[in-house]
Amino acid sequence: MQRDSPLQTSLFDFELPDELIAQEPVEPRDRSRLLVVYRRENRWEHHPFAALPELLATGDILVRNNTRVVPARLVGHRVGTGGKWEGLFLRALADGHWELLATTRGRPRPGEQVVVGRGLKLTLISKDEGGRWTVRPESDESPTRLLEQHGSVPLPPYIRKGQEGPADRLRYQTLYAQVPGAVAAPTAGLHFTADVFDRLKERSIDIVDLTLHVGLGTFRPIEADRIEEHTLHAEWAELSELAATRLNKVRRGRTGRIVAVGTTSARVLETAAQADSRFAPFSGETALYLRPGHVFRGVDALLTNFHLPRSSLLVLVSALAGVDLIKAVYAEAIAQRYRFYSYGDAMLIL
């Protein structure tokens, strides 16, 4: 349930020193820091991420997003002019065409061709009012294979201005990524290692997978003066019948907390949660916008990274923990020199 929440977007703004924007991931993954927030007690603690299994309780269940980031950044040139062209693959359409966001000098027209990567030709078909192009790849191979051959990692612009480095294909991906389709990583999952998973298992903390293909809309800043005037772009998600059954068993037996790994998992859980807090299987697009006033039925706790100012993700964590507490926690994170954004540190809201 979502109630009206006429909050100024400026409440979700903050100043972040540039040097706290993580440019490289830590090694190993679980060496990240973890700021643990106890929302009912209005307090927090500092831990290494590797301590996560001991911070959770036997019977808790982690819900993680198994989407796989595709090499969606396409760089090349226009055939006619030789001018630089860059696009971001968004999705494959039913007719075999692709939907892209593209940037270039000049004004490309439908019918033009561009060459990207190692020689893949794309024919520009049409452009919609939102600036998205429909293009036709001149190849019969699958989109996944073509992107692997011709694309690069779609790093956000605040990491090395989006330029892929030698480790990014491995590190901008969770260990458990399985279902190709995301153009951005579900970054809360980047901290997990095999050792952390082993210790979770030893403590009888179960794991359930769902899927949400993260799109650019998730990271689009809120430009409206009030947060409720912002609209999220829909993203494809799935909670399988088996996953719903396992989660309902936890709900029915009250054996532990449902801990969402990342805001993307939280959105799917809240999309699938029913009025009685049970889960129904879900497959399709969700544009659920979680903001203060939302009554959480599917999520008991949340593991997440530190988010951009004026973003729907910062609004989501504030909806769960409270605006004032999150503002205080972010001020603490900045004071303690936590690393922010995709390759940064993590926060656990209990």
C-alpha positions as CSV (number, residue, x, y, z in Angstrom):
1,M,0.0,0.0,0.0
2,Q,1.3,3.5,-0.9
3,R,0.0,6.6,0.8
4,D,0.5,10.1,-0.6
5,S,3.8,11.5,0.7
6,P,4.2,15.2,-0.4
7,L,7.9,15.4,0.4
8,Q,10.3,17.9,-1.2
9,T,13.0,16.2,-3.3
10,S,15.5,18.5,-1.6
11,L,15.1,16.4,1.5
12,F,17.0,13.6,-0.4
13,D,19.9,15.8,-1.5
14,F,23.4,15.8,0.1
15,E,26.9,16.9,-0.6
16,L,29.4,14.1,-1.2
17,P,33.2,14.7,-1.6
18,D,34.3,13.4,-4.9
19,E,37.0,11.2,-3.3
20,L,34.4,9.1,-1.6
21,I,33.0,7.9,-5.0
22,A,34.5,4.5,-5.3
23,Q,36.4,4.1,-8.6
24,E,37.7,0.6,-8.1
25,P,36.2,-2.4,-6.2
26,V,38.0,-3.7,-3.2
27,E,39.6,-7.2,-3.2
28,P,38.5,-9.6,-2.0
29,R,34.9,-8.6,-2.3
30,D,34.0,-9.0,1.3
31,R,36.6,-6.5,2.5
32,S,34.0,-3.8,2.0
33,R,32.7,-2.1,5.0
34,L,29.2,-2.6,6.4
35,L,27.3,0.1,8.3
36,V,24.5,-1.8,10.3
37,V,21.4,0.3,11.1
38,Y,19.0,-0.8,13.8
39,R,16.0,1.3,12.8
40,R,13.8,0.5,15.8
41,E,16.6,1.5,18.2
42,N,17.7,4.4,16.1
43,R,21.4,3.5,16.2
44,W,24.1,2.0,14.0
45,E,27.3,0.0,14.2
46,H,30.4,-0.4,11.9
47,H,31.5,-3.8,10.7
48,P,33.3,-5.5,7.8
49,F,31.0,-7.0,5.2
50,A,32.6,-10.4,6.0
51,A,30.7,-10.3,9.3
52,L,27.3,-10.4,7.6
53,P,26.5,-14.1,8.5
54,E,27.0,-13.4,12.2
55,L,24.9,-10.3,12.0
56,L,21.9,-12.2,10.7
57,A,19.9,-14.8,12.7
58,T,19.4,-18.5,12.1
59,G,16.2,-18.8,10.1
60,D,16.6,-15.6,8.2
61,I,16.3,-15.8,4.4
62,L,18.3,-13.8,1.9
63,V,16.6,-12.8,-1.3
64,R,19.0,-11.9,-4.1
65,N,18.6,-10.7,-7.7
66,N,20.2,-13.1,-10.1
67,T,20.1,-10.8,-13.1
68,R,23.3,-10.7,-15.3
69,V,24.7,-7.5,-16.7
70,V,25.1,-7.6,-20.4
71,P,28.0,-5.7,-22.2
72,A,25.5,-3.1,-23.3
73,R,27.8,-0.2,-24.1
74,L,28.3,0.0,-27.9
75,V,31.0,2.3,-29.3
76,G,31.6,2.9,-33.0
77,H,31.1,5.3,-35.9
78,R,28.5,6.4,-38.5
79,V,29.1,4.8,-41.9
80,G,28.4,7.9,-43.9
81,T,30.2,10.6,-41.9
82,G,32.8,8.6,-39.8
83,G,31.6,10.6,-36.8
84,K,31.8,8.9,-33.4
85,W,28.6,7.1,-32.3
86,E,27.9,5.5,-28.9
87,G,24.8,3.6,-27.8
88,L,23.5,1.7,-24.8
89,F,21.5,-1.4,-25.5
90,L,18.3,-1.4,-23.5
91,R,16.4,-4.5,-24.7
92,A,15.7,-6.8,-27.6
93,L,12.2,-6.5,-29.2
94,A,10.0,-9.3,-30.4
95,D,10.8,-8.6,-34.1
96,G,14.5,-8.9,-33.6
97,H,15.2,-5.2,-33.5
98,W,16.9,-3.5,-30.5
99,E,16.0,-0.5,-28.5
100,L,19.0,1.8,-27.7
101,L,19.9,5.1,-26.2
102,A,22.4,6.8,-28.5
103,T,24.7,9.8,-28.4
104,T,26.4,11.3,-31.4
105,R,27.3,14.6,-33.0
106,G,25.0,15.6,-35.8
107,R,21.6,14.3,-36.5
108,P,21.5,10.7,-37.7
109,R,18.4,9.8,-39.8
110,P,16.5,6.6,-40.1
111,G,18.1,4.3,-42.7
112,E,21.7,5.3,-41.7
113,Q,24.1,2.6,-40.6
114,V,26.6,2.6,-37.8
115,V,29.4,0.2,-37.1
116,V,30.2,-0.8,-33.5
117,G,32.7,-3.1,-31.7
118,R,34.5,-5.5,-34.0
119,G,32.4,-4.7,-37.0
120,L,28.8,-5.2,-36.2
121,K,26.5,-3.1,-38.4
122,L,23.4,-1.5,-37.0
123,T,20.7,0.1,-39.2
124,L,18.8,3.0,-37.6
125,I,15.1,2.4,-38.0
126,S,13.3,5.1,-35.9
127,K,13.6,7.4,-32.9
128,D,10.9,8.0,-30.4
129,E,10.0,11.2,-28.5
130,G,12.1,10.0,-25.5
131,G,15.2,9.8,-27.6
132,R,15.3,6.0,-27.8
133,W,16.3,4.5,-31.2
134,T,15.0,1.3,-32.7
135,V,17.8,-0.3,-34.7
136,R,18.3,-3.5,-36.7
137,P,21.5,-5.5,-36.1
138,E,22.8,-6.9,-39.3
139,S,23.4,-10.4,-37.9
140,D,21.3,-13.5,-37.1
141,E,23.2,-14.2,-33.9
142,S,21.5,-13.8,-30.5
143,P,21.6,-10.4,-28.8
144,T,23.5,-11.9,-25.9
145,R,26.2,-13.3,-28.1
146,L,26.5,-10.1,-30.2
147,L,26.8,-8.0,-27.1
148,E,29.5,-10.2,-25.7
149,Q,31.4,-9.9,-28.9
150,H,30.9,-6.2,-29.6
151,G,29.9,-4.5,-26.4
152,S,31.6,-3.3,-23.2
153,V,30.6,-3.1,-19.6
154,P,28.0,-0.3,-19.1
155,L,29.7,1.3,-16.1
156,P,27.9,4.3,-14.7
157,P,29.5,7.7,-15.6
158,Y,30.8,8.3,-12.1
159,I,33.2,5.3,-12.4
160,R,36.1,6.4,-14.6
161,K,33.7,8.3,-16.8
162,G,32.2,4.9,-17.9
163,Q,35.4,3.5,-19.3
164,E,35.8,-0.2,-18.9
165,G,38.9,-1.5,-17.1
166,P,40.5,-4.9,-17.3
167,A,38.7,-6.2,-14.2
168,D,35.2,-4.8,-14.7
169,R,33.8,-7.8,-16.7
170,L,34.3,-9.9,-13.7
171,R,33.8,-7.4,-10.8
172,Y,30.8,-5.5,-12.1
173,Q,28.9,-8.8,-11.8
174,T,27.6,-10.7,-8.8
175,L,29.0,-14.2,-8.3
176,Y,25.5,-15.6,-8.7
177,A,24.5,-13.7,-11.9
178,Q,22.6,-16.1,-14.2
179,V,19.8,-14.4,-16.3
180,P,21.2,-12.0,-18.9
181,G,19.3,-8.7,-19.3
182,A,20.5,-5.9,-16.9
183,V,22.3,-2.8,-18.1
184,A,23.4,-2.0,-14.5
185,A,24.5,-4.3,-11.7
186,P,22.4,-5.0,-8.6
187,T,25.3,-3.6,-6.6
188,A,24.4,-4.8,-3.1
189,G,25.3,-8.3,-4.3
190,L,28.8,-7.4,-5.4
191,H,30.2,-7.9,-1.9
192,F,29.4,-11.6,-1.5
193,T,32.1,-14.2,-1.7
194,A,32.0,-18.0,-1.7
195,D,33.2,-17.9,1.9
196,V,30.3,-15.6,3.0
197,F,27.9,-18.0,1.3
198,D,29.4,-21.0,3.1
199,R,29.1,-19.3,6.5
200,L,25.5,-18.3,5.8
201,K,24.7,-21.9,5.0
202,E,26.5,-23.0,8.3
203,R,24.2,-20.7,10.2
204,S,21.1,-22.1,8.4
205,I,20.4,-18.8,6.7
206,D,18.7,-19.7,3.4
207,I,18.9,-18.0,0.0
208,V,16.2,-17.5,-2.6
209,D,16.7,-16.0,-6.1
210,L,14.5,-13.7,-8.0
211,T,15.1,-11.6,-11.2
212,L,14.9,-8.0,-12.0
213,H,16.6,-6.7,-15.1
214,V,18.0,-3.4,-13.9
215,G,17.5,-0.5,-16.3
216,L,18.6,3.1,-16.5
217,G,15.3,4.3,-15.0
218,T,16.4,3.0,-11.6
219,F,19.2,5.5,-11.5
220,R,17.5,8.5,-13.2
221,P,17.6,11.5,-10.8
222,I,14.4,12.9,-9.5
223,E,14.0,16.3,-11.3
224,A,10.6,17.2,-9.9
225,D,10.3,19.4,-6.8
226,R,8.2,16.7,-5.0
227,I,9.1,13.1,-5.0
228,E,5.6,11.9,-5.8
229,E,5.8,13.7,-9.1
230,H,8.6,11.3,-10.3
231,T,7.8,8.3,-12.3
232,L,9.9,5.1,-12.5
233,H,10.4,3.3,-15.8
234,A,9.1,-0.2,-15.8
235,E,11.6,-3.1,-15.5
236,W,11.1,-6.8,-16.1
237,A,11.0,-8.9,-13.0
238,E,10.1,-12.5,-12.0
239,L,9.4,-14.2,-8.7
240,S,8.9,-17.9,-9.5
241,E,6.3,-20.1,-7.9
242,L,9.0,-22.1,-6.1
243,A,10.5,-18.9,-4.7
244,A,7.1,-17.7,-3.5
245,T,6.5,-21.0,-1.9
246,R,9.7,-20.9,0.0
247,L,9.1,-17.3,1.2
248,N,5.6,-18.1,2.3
249,K,6.9,-21.0,4.3
250,V,9.0,-18.5,6.3
251,R,6.1,-16.1,6.6
252,R,3.8,-18.9,7.8
253,G,6.2,-20.3,10.3
254,R,7.5,-17.0,11.4
255,T,10.9,-18.6,11.5
256,G,13.0,-15.6,10.4
257,R,13.3,-12.3,8.6
258,I,13.1,-11.8,4.8
259,V,16.3,-9.9,4.0
260,A,16.3,-8.2,0.5
261,V,19.7,-8.1,-1.1
262,G,19.5,-4.7,-2.8
263,T,16.7,-2.3,-3.7
264,T,15.9,-4.3,-6.8
265,S,15.1,-7.4,-4.8
266,A,13.1,-5.2,-2.5
267,R,11.0,-3.8,-5.3
268,V,10.2,-7.3,-6.6
269,L,9.2,-8.6,-3.1
270,E,6.9,-5.6,-2.6
271,T,5.4,-6.1,-6.0
272,A,4.6,-9.7,-5.3
273,A,3.6,-9.3,-1.6
274,Q,-0.2,-9.6,-0.9
275,A,-2.3,-7.8,1.7
276,D,-1.6,-10.6,4.2
277,S,2.2,-10.4,3.5
278,R,2.1,-13.7,1.6
279,F,3.7,-13.8,-1.8
280,A,2.2,-14.6,-5.2
281,P,4.3,-15.6,-8.2
282,F,5.0,-12.7,-10.4
283,S,6.4,-12.3,-14.0
284,G,6.2,-9.1,-15.9
285,E,7.1,-5.4,-15.7
286,T,7.1,-3.5,-12.4
287,A,7.2,0.2,-12.0
288,L,6.6,0.2,-8.3
289,Y,8.0,3.3,-6.7
290,L,8.7,2.8,-3.0
291,R,8.6,6.0,-1.0
292,P,7.8,7.2,2.5
293,G,4.3,6.2,3.4
294,H,4.6,2.7,1.8
295,V,3.7,-0.1,4.2
296,F,6.3,-2.8,3.6
297,R,4.7,-6.3,3.4
298,G,7.5,-8.3,1.7
299,V,10.7,-6.9,3.2
300,D,11.8,-7.2,6.8
301,A,15.4,-6.0,6.3
302,L,17.5,-4.6,3.5
303,L,21.1,-4.9,2.4
304,T,22.1,-2.0,0.1
305,N,24.9,0.3,-1.1
306,F,25.0,4.0,-0.6
307,H,23.0,5.8,-3.2
308,L,23.1,8.9,-5.3
309,P,21.4,12.1,-4.0
310,R,18.0,12.9,-5.3
311,S,17.5,9.3,-6.5
312,S,14.5,6.9,-6.1
313,L,16.9,4.5,-4.4
314,L,17.7,6.9,-1.6
315,V,13.9,7.5,-1.3
316,L,13.4,3.7,-1.1
317,V,15.8,3.2,1.8
318,S,14.3,6.3,3.5
319,A,10.8,4.7,3.2
320,L,12.1,1.6,5.1
321,A,14.2,3.3,7.8
322,G,12.8,6.8,8.0
323,V,14.0,10.0,6.3
324,D,15.7,11.4,9.5
325,L,17.5,8.2,10.3
326,I,18.8,7.8,6.8
327,K,20.0,11.4,6.7
328,A,21.9,10.8,10.0
329,V,23.4,7.5,8.7
330,Y,24.6,9.1,5.5
331,A,26.2,11.9,7.4
332,E,27.9,9.3,9.6
333,A,29.0,7.3,6.5
334,I,30.6,10.5,5.0
335,A,32.3,11.4,8.3
336,Q,33.7,7.9,8.6
337,R,34.9,7.9,4.9
338,Y,32.8,5.1,3.6
339,R,33.0,4.5,-0.1
340,F,29.9,5.4,-2.1
341,Y,27.9,4.1,-5.1
342,S,28.3,1.0,-7.2
343,Y,31.8,-0.1,-6.2
344,G,31.4,1.3,-2.7
345,D,30.6,-0.1,0.8
346,A,27.3,-1.4,2.1
347,M,24.6,-0.8,4.6
348,L,22.4,-3.3,6.4
349,I,19.0,-2.0,7.6
350,L,17.6,-4.3,10.3
